[in-house]
C-alpha cells in the first residue's frame, strides 16, 4: 500500500510540474538569469516586507516596464514580440555564386530582358568548379557504385539503352556540384559552436539522466528515448519512420539541388528520391551514427598530431565530374539534336526561331547568320572599294548591335574580342580586310555557336515547341494510316 501511495504522489508531482510548466520556467531562467534573479528578489521582499507594499510598488512598476520594453523590442525572446523587430540591414550575398547570376546571353548580373531560365548557373553549377583529379575520381567511383548496386540490377532487365542512366549521371553531377558550392560557404566553426555543441550537450544531459534511472546498461537506450519525451525526433520512432522522413526531406531538397524542371517528370523524381533516400542518405546516416565512427571522429577532432608529409605532388585540377558525366550512349535519340540537324530542316528551324523569340534570344541566331554571310563575302580574293565600304558598314552594324553595352541585343564576349572588333569598326573602311587574318570575329562566332549548341539546343529539345513538332509528325502518320485503311476498305 505504501508503494502505491508513493507512486501516486510521484504521479501527482509530475502532473503538477507539467501543469506549472517547470521546464519552460527553467528555460526562461537560463535565458534571462538577471531578470529572474530580480523577480525572485522582489517576490521575497514583497512577502517579507508586505507592510511596505506601497513603496515596493515603485520597484515593481520599474521592473515591469523594463521587462515589457525588452520583450517588446527584442528580436529573440521566449515571449511574443508585439512591436516590429529592429534588425540591422545586412547585405545578402548570392547563395551559391558570389559574383551573382550571369545571363547566358548578355552576361549581365541582373538581366531584365532575357528570361531567368537562361542563367547558366541554373543549368551548369559546375562552372569554374575544379577539384583535384584524385578527388574527382573518388567521387565518380561512389556515384558509379550507386548505379551498379541500385540501378543497373533492375534497369538492365528492361533495356540496354543508356540514355536514362546518362541523365542520372548528369543529375548526380548537378547535385554534387550544388553540394560542393554550398559546403564551401558553410562556416564550420560557427556550425560546431552554435549547433553541434548544443545538440551534443543536450544529448549528454539526457544520457546522464537516463543512466540515473536504470540499473543496467541494457535499458539505457530505451530510457534515453523516454527521457527525450515529446522532443524525440520523428525519425527515431522506427526504421519505417526514419525512411519516410528521409523521403520527405529529399523531396523538400529537390528544388535546391536538382536541375530546373527536373522534378516535373514524376517517374524520374520518384526514382531519384528512392535512390537518394534509401541507398545513399540512409546508409550514410547509419555509418555516421555508428559508435566506432563517432569515436574516430572525436579522436581526429581532438588530435593535434601534425599530418604526415606528402610523398606525392598534388594531382592536377580538373573540371568537377566532367569525365564521369560524359555521355556514354552513342545511339541517336529523338530528344538529342544537333544544331546542324535543326538548320537542315526548315520546319525545325522555324520552330527553333520561335523558341528563341520566346526566350528573348533570337538575336543570338541572327548573329551567327550575319557572321556567316559576312565571312562568305570577306573571303573573296578581290574586293572593290564599294564592297569594302559595304563590308565595313556590316562590321559597324555587328559591333553596335551585339557588342555595345547599351544595346538591347548585346551578347557577352571577351573584352579582347570586343576591342578588336571595335578597332575595325571605328577605323578606316580599308582595315576591314584585316578580318581575313585576325581571328576576333571567328572567336566571337565560335562563342555564340557554342552557346546555341550547349544551352539553347538542349532547352529546345525539351520545350513545348519541339514537342508540338514531334506530335505533329505522329499525328500526320496516324492520319495517313487512317486514310490508307479507309481507301483499302473502299476498294
C-alpha positions, 0 to 999 in steps of 0.5 A, a space after each residue: 500500500 505504501 508503494 502505491 501511495 508513493 507512486 501516486 504522489 510521484 504521479 501527482 508531482 509530475 502532473 503538477 510540474 507539467 501543469 506549472 510548466 517547470 521546464 519552460 520556467 527553467 528555460 526562461 531562467 537560463 535565458 534571462 538569469 538577471 531578470 529572474 534573479 530580480 523577480 525572485 528578489 522582489 517576490 521575497 521582499 514583497 512577502 517579507 516586507 508586505 507592510 511596505 507594499 506601497 513603496 515596493 510598488 515603485 520597484 515593481 512598476 520599474 521592473 515591469 516596464 523594463 521587462 515589457 520594453 525588452 520583450 517588446 523590442 527584442 528580436 529573440 525572446 521566449 515571449 511574443 514580440 508585439 512591436 516590429 523587430 529592429 534588425 540591422 540591414 545586412 547585405 545578402 550575398 548570392 547563395 551559391 555564386 558570389 559574383 551573382 547570376 550571369 545571363 547566358 546571353 548578355 552576361 549581365 548580373 541582373 538581366 531584365 530582358 532575357 528570361 531567368 531560365 537562361 542563367 547558366 548557373 541554373 543549368 551548369 553549377 559546375 562552372 569554374 568548379 575544379 577539384 583535384 583529379 584524385 578527388 574527382 575520381 573518388 567521387 565518380 567511383 561512389 556515384 558509379 557504385 550507386 548505379 551498379 548496386 541500385 540501378 543497373 540490377 533492375 534497369 538492365 532487365 528492361 533495356 540496354 539503352 543508356 540514355 536514362 542512366 546518362 541523365 542520372 549521371 548528369 543529375 548526380 553531377 548537378 547535385 554534387 556540384 550544388 553540394 560542393 558550392 554550398 559546403 564551401 560557404 558553410 562556416 564550420 566553426 560557427 556550425 560546431 559552436 552554435 549547433 553541434 555543441 548544443 545538440 551534443 550537450 543536450 544529448 549528454 544531459 539526457 544520457 546522464 539522466 537516463 543512466 540515473 534511472 536504470 540499473 543496467 546498461 541494457 535499458 539505457 537506450 530505451 530510457 534515453 528515448 523516454 527521457 527525450 519525451 515529446 522532443 524525440 525526433 520523428 525519425 527515431 520512432 522506427 526504421 519505417 519512420 526514419 525512411 519516410 522522413 528521409 523521403 520527405 526531406 529529399 523531396 523538400 531538397 529537390 528544388 535546391 539541388 536538382 536541375 530546373 524542371 527536373 522534378 516535373 517528370 514524376 517517374 524520374 523524381 520518384 526514382 531519384 528520391 528512392 535512390 537518394 533516400 534509401 541507398 545513399 542518405 540512409 546508409 550514410 546516416 547509419 555509418 555516421 551514427 555508428 559508435 566506432 565512427 563517432 569515436 574516430 571522429 572525436 579522436 581526429 577532432 581532438 588530435 593535434 598530431 601534425 599530418 604526415 608529409 606528402 610523398 606525392 605532388 598534388 594531382 592536377 585540377 580538373 573540371 568537377 565530374 566532367 569525365 564521369 558525366 560524359 555521355 556514354 550512349 552513342 545511339 541517336 535519340 529523338 530528344 538529342 539534336 544537333 544544331 546542324 540537324 535543326 538548320 537542315 530542316 526548315 520546319 525545325 528551324 522555324 520552330 527553333 526561331 520561335 523558341 528563341 523569340 520566346 526566350 528573348 534570344 533570337 538575336 543570338 541566331 541572327 548573329 551567327 547568320 550575319 557572321 556567316 554571310 559576312 565571312 562568305 563575302 570577306 573571303 573573296 580574293 578581290 574586293 572593290 572599294 564599294 564592297 569594302 565600304 559595304 563590308 565595313 558598314 556590316 562590321 559597324 552594324 555587328 559591333 553596335 548591335 551585339 557588342 555595345 553595352 547599351 544595346 538591347 541585343 548585346 551578347 557577352 564576349 571577351 573584352 579582347 574580342 570586343 576591342 578588336 572588333 571595335 578597332 575595325 569598326 571605328 577605323 578606316 573602311 580599308 582595315 576591314 580586310 584585316 578580318 581575313 587574318 585576325 581571328 576576333 570575329 571567328 572567336 566571337 562566332 565560335 562563342 555564340 555557336 557554342 552557346 546555341 549548341 550547349 544551352 539553347 539546343 538542349 532547352 529546345 529539345 525539351 520545350 513545348 515547341 519541339 514537342 508540338 513538332 514531334 506530335 505533329 509528325 505522329 499525328 500526320 502518320 496516324 492520319 495517313 494510316 487512317 486514310 490508307 485503311 479507309 481507301 483499302 476498305 473502299 476498294 
